Amino acid sequence: MTVSQTRRRVAAVAAAAILVPTLGGCWQGFNAQTSQQANQAVGNGTNLATGDVEIRGATWVRNTANPQEATLVATFINNGDEPDRLVKVEVQPTAATGITAGALEVPTAGSVRTGYWSPNFINVFNLQAFPSTFVPTTFTFERAGTVTGDVMTVPNTGQYAGVVVAVRDQLKLQRFVDKAAEAFFEDAATTEKVAKAKDKKKAQAEGE
């Protein structure tokens, strides 16, 4: 496992740790409805594909406190031999959008989530759409190209109550994840240093 893959796994675990209390009854493991919507064609999720990349369970979750603000719940799967990146997301009518860190890394022969159990977010601001309607959404990848589909909008209530939509709350989650990842790698580095010191001491003792 590469360092970047390890960081992604640590980030996912850290995100899960902070999100579990907020998800409550709507999340009961990987067979729960929220999870299923990002892994198969159920519920409101839209499934799309372009090149080697699949998009599963795409749903715009709106902030009931600010309906023009929404975040995308989806799973991106890369079936190719090369890593890819989601570099742009566009909606119609045109509205400002943003991706965490400017682009979403989709690992080789792997997947990445956005919007839940993840510090990755794809947001739209000033969304012009009626509740529970479909929004034409275009996804552009570096390698896989572009695909457009109609993505349902839903409020962050019921099964979507645990989705972090407000940007200020997303930033809190990301800071938590960053600190958790830093602590993990600091502990790993310390453990490695201790192990090397023991090996060196053992080698010196055997050489005497």
C-alpha positions as CSV (number, residue, x, y, z in Angstrom):
1,M,0.0,0.0,0.0
2,T,1.4,3.4,-1.0
3,V,1.6,6.4,1.4
4,S,-1.2,8.1,-0.5
5,Q,-3.4,5.1,-0.2
6,T,-2.7,4.8,3.5
7,R,-3.5,8.5,3.9
8,R,-6.9,7.9,2.2
9,R,-7.7,5.0,4.4
10,V,-6.7,6.9,7.6
11,A,-8.9,9.8,6.4
12,A,-11.9,7.5,5.8
13,V,-11.5,6.0,9.2
14,A,-11.2,9.4,10.9
15,A,-14.2,10.7,9.0
16,A,-16.2,7.6,10.1
17,A,-15.3,8.2,13.7
18,I,-16.7,11.7,13.7
19,L,-19.7,10.9,11.5
20,V,-21.0,7.8,13.3
21,P,-22.8,9.8,16.1
22,T,-24.5,12.1,13.6
23,L,-25.7,9.3,11.3
24,G,-27.5,7.5,14.2
25,G,-30.3,5.2,13.0
26,C,-29.9,5.9,9.3
27,W,-26.6,4.2,9.2
28,Q,-26.4,0.5,10.2
29,G,-23.3,-0.7,8.4
30,F,-22.5,-1.1,4.7
31,N,-25.9,-2.6,3.9
32,A,-27.7,0.4,5.1
33,Q,-29.8,2.4,2.6
34,T,-27.5,5.4,2.4
35,S,-24.6,3.1,1.6
36,Q,-26.5,1.1,-0.9
37,Q,-27.4,4.2,-2.9
38,A,-23.7,4.7,-3.6
39,N,-23.1,1.1,-4.6
40,Q,-26.0,0.1,-6.7
41,A,-29.0,1.4,-8.6
42,V,-31.4,2.0,-5.8
43,G,-33.3,5.0,-4.3
44,N,-32.6,8.4,-5.9
45,G,-29.0,7.7,-6.9
46,T,-27.9,8.2,-10.5
47,N,-25.4,5.8,-12.0
48,L,-23.1,7.0,-14.8
49,A,-19.9,5.9,-16.6
50,T,-17.3,7.3,-18.8
51,G,-14.0,5.6,-19.9
52,D,-12.8,3.5,-17.0
53,V,-14.7,5.4,-14.4
54,E,-18.1,4.7,-12.9
55,I,-20.2,7.0,-10.8
56,R,-22.7,5.3,-8.5
57,G,-25.5,6.6,-6.4
58,A,-25.0,10.3,-7.3
59,T,-27.4,12.5,-5.4
60,W,-27.4,16.2,-4.6
61,V,-28.2,16.6,-0.9
62,R,-29.5,20.1,-0.1
63,N,-29.1,22.0,3.2
64,T,-32.6,22.6,4.5
65,A,-31.3,25.7,6.3
66,N,-30.0,27.0,3.0
67,P,-31.7,25.2,0.0
68,Q,-29.4,26.8,-2.5
69,E,-26.4,24.9,-0.9
70,A,-25.9,21.2,-1.7
71,T,-23.2,18.6,-1.6
72,L,-22.9,15.4,-3.8
73,V,-23.2,12.0,-2.3
74,A,-21.6,9.5,-4.7
75,T,-19.0,6.7,-5.1
76,F,-16.5,7.0,-7.9
77,I,-14.9,3.8,-9.1
78,N,-11.8,3.5,-11.3
79,N,-11.7,0.2,-13.3
80,G,-8.6,1.2,-15.2
81,D,-4.8,0.7,-14.8
82,E,-4.1,4.4,-14.3
83,P,-5.2,6.7,-11.5
84,D,-7.6,9.5,-12.6
85,R,-8.9,12.8,-11.2
86,L,-12.3,14.4,-11.3
87,V,-11.3,18.0,-12.2
88,K,-14.6,19.7,-12.8
89,V,-18.3,19.4,-12.0
90,E,-20.9,21.6,-13.7
91,V,-24.7,22.0,-13.2
92,Q,-27.5,23.5,-15.2
93,P,-28.7,26.2,-14.6
94,T,-25.1,27.3,-14.2
95,A,-24.0,27.7,-10.5
96,A,-20.7,27.9,-8.7
97,T,-19.3,24.5,-7.7
98,G,-16.3,23.4,-5.8
99,I,-14.3,20.2,-5.1
100,T,-12.2,19.6,-2.0
101,A,-8.6,20.4,-2.8
102,G,-9.6,21.4,-6.3
103,A,-9.8,17.9,-7.7
104,L,-10.9,14.4,-6.5
105,E,-8.3,11.6,-6.8
106,V,-9.8,8.3,-8.0
107,P,-7.2,5.6,-7.4
108,T,-6.3,2.8,-9.8
109,A,-8.6,-0.3,-9.4
110,G,-10.2,1.5,-6.4
111,S,-13.0,3.8,-5.4
112,V,-13.5,7.0,-3.4
113,R,-16.6,8.4,-1.8
114,T,-17.9,12.0,-1.4
115,G,-20.4,13.4,0.9
116,Y,-20.5,10.7,3.7
117,W,-18.0,8.7,5.6
118,S,-15.4,10.8,3.7
119,P,-13.6,14.2,4.0
120,N,-14.1,14.7,0.3
121,F,-16.9,17.0,-0.8
122,I,-18.3,18.3,-4.1
123,N,-20.4,21.3,-3.4
124,V,-22.8,23.6,-5.4
125,F,-23.7,27.1,-4.4
126,N,-26.7,29.1,-5.5
127,L,-28.4,26.0,-6.8
128,Q,-31.5,26.9,-8.9
129,A,-33.7,23.8,-8.7
130,F,-37.1,22.9,-7.1
131,P,-37.0,20.3,-4.3
132,S,-36.9,16.7,-5.4
133,T,-36.1,17.5,-9.0
134,F,-33.3,16.4,-11.3
135,V,-30.3,18.7,-12.0
136,P,-28.3,18.1,-15.2
137,T,-24.8,17.5,-13.9
138,T,-21.6,17.2,-15.9
139,F,-18.5,15.4,-14.5
140,T,-15.1,15.9,-16.2
141,F,-12.2,13.6,-15.5
142,E,-8.5,14.0,-16.6
143,R,-8.4,10.6,-18.3
144,A,-11.9,9.2,-18.6
145,G,-13.4,12.3,-20.2
146,T,-16.8,13.8,-19.6
147,V,-20.2,12.4,-18.8
148,T,-23.5,14.2,-18.1
149,G,-26.6,12.9,-16.3
150,D,-29.6,14.0,-14.4
151,V,-29.0,13.9,-10.6
152,M,-31.8,14.1,-8.1
153,T,-31.9,16.7,-5.3
154,V,-33.0,15.7,-1.9
155,P,-33.1,17.5,1.5
156,N,-30.6,16.5,4.3
157,T,-33.4,14.8,6.3
158,G,-34.4,11.2,6.9
159,Q,-31.9,8.8,5.5
160,Y,-29.7,11.8,4.4
161,A,-29.8,13.5,7.8
162,G,-26.2,12.5,8.5
163,V,-24.8,14.1,5.3
164,V,-22.6,17.1,6.1
165,V,-23.8,19.9,3.8
166,A,-22.9,23.2,5.4
167,V,-19.4,24.2,4.4
168,R,-18.5,25.3,7.9
169,D,-19.3,21.8,9.2
170,Q,-17.3,20.2,6.3
171,L,-14.3,22.3,7.3
172,K,-14.6,21.1,10.9
173,L,-14.6,17.5,9.7
174,Q,-11.6,18.1,7.4
175,R,-9.6,19.6,10.3
176,F,-10.5,16.6,12.4
177,V,-9.3,14.2,9.7
178,D,-6.1,16.1,9.1
179,K,-5.2,16.0,12.8
180,A,-6.1,12.3,13.0
181,A,-3.9,11.6,10.0
182,E,-1.0,13.6,11.4
183,A,-1.2,11.7,14.7
184,F,-1.3,8.4,12.9
185,F,1.8,9.0,10.9
186,E,3.6,10.5,13.9
187,D,2.9,7.3,15.8
188,A,4.0,5.2,12.9
189,A,7.3,7.1,12.6
190,T,7.9,6.8,16.3
191,T,7.3,3.0,16.2
192,E,9.6,2.7,13.2
193,K,12.4,4.6,15.0
194,V,12.0,2.4,18.2
195,A,12.1,-0.7,16.1
196,K,15.3,0.4,14.3
197,A,17.0,1.3,17.5
198,K,16.2,-2.1,18.9
199,D,17.5,-3.8,15.8
200,K,20.7,-1.7,16.0
201,K,21.2,-2.5,19.6
202,K,20.6,-6.2,18.9
203,A,23.1,-6.2,16.0
204,Q,25.7,-4.5,18.2
205,A,25.2,-7.1,21.0
206,E,25.6,-9.9,18.5
207,G,28.8,-8.4,17.2
208,E,30.5,-8.2,20.5
